[in-house]
Structures are given as structure tokens and as C-alpha cells.
Amino acid sequence: MPRVVHFEIHAEDIERAKKFYEDVFGWKIEKWEGPMEYWSITTGKQEEPGIDGGLMRRQGGEPGVDTSISTYICTIDVPDIDEYLNQVKKHGGKVTMEKSPIPGIGWLAYCLDTEKNIFGIMQSDMSAR
């Protein structure tokens, strides 16, 4: 069955977005040496589950209904959701949906990064109710 194999973050301000994701999640973000302006994102060790992605300049203007770029919500696994919600706010992001339980699975929250992209963070916790 098809799986997500890559993600892209679109940003007005590349340096601001780069700093946000490096500061909050410790991701490694490096300029790609290919033919277009693009940054590669490494989210963890190759032998661990997960995917890597890219960072690029937003195409089509501000996020919203009339733009050419829509979005999937990618959710990031974190060990302590409260700690990461604090980190998101500390580094210029916003919480758009407060932490809520998914019974028997864990805790989920939605946030906006500094570029108005929405993303999820989730802490596994089988006792969440």
C-alpha cells in the first residue's frame, strides 16, 4: 500500500523556518546542491522509522483558499507533548488545537510554524483517555 516517503515545508522566510525546525525538533537542514533552491531536511537516524523532507520557498503567495499550494498535515512523534508545545511557542509558532487524547493511542495537538504551515505533534500513550 502507498506510504508517505517525503514531505515539504513551504516558507516565505527560509532562514526563519530553518531556525524554527532546528530549534524545536533538532532537525538538520542543509542547502541542496542541485539545480533549484531547496534545502534537505534530516529528521533522524536512517535506521529509525520516519521520513525526511525538504524546505522550499512558498509558491503562490500566502497560505489560504486562493493559493496554488494546499497542504497535508504531517504529524511529528515527540516523547513529551507538553515540552514540545512549549518549544513551539518559545520559537515563534502557535498552538492551533490544544493537546487532546486519542484514546488508547496518545496525545495529539496541531500547531502553526513561523510560516503559517500547520503540523501535528503526537506523544504515544496507550493510557490516554
Buried (B, 14 or more C-beta within 10 A) or exposed (E): EEEEEEBBBBBBEBEBBBBBBBBBBEBEBEEEEEEEEBBBBEBBEEEEEEEBBBBBBBEEEEBEEEBEBEBEEBEBBBEEBEEBBEBBEEBBBEBEEEBEEEEEEBBBBBBBBBBBBBBBBBBEBEEBE
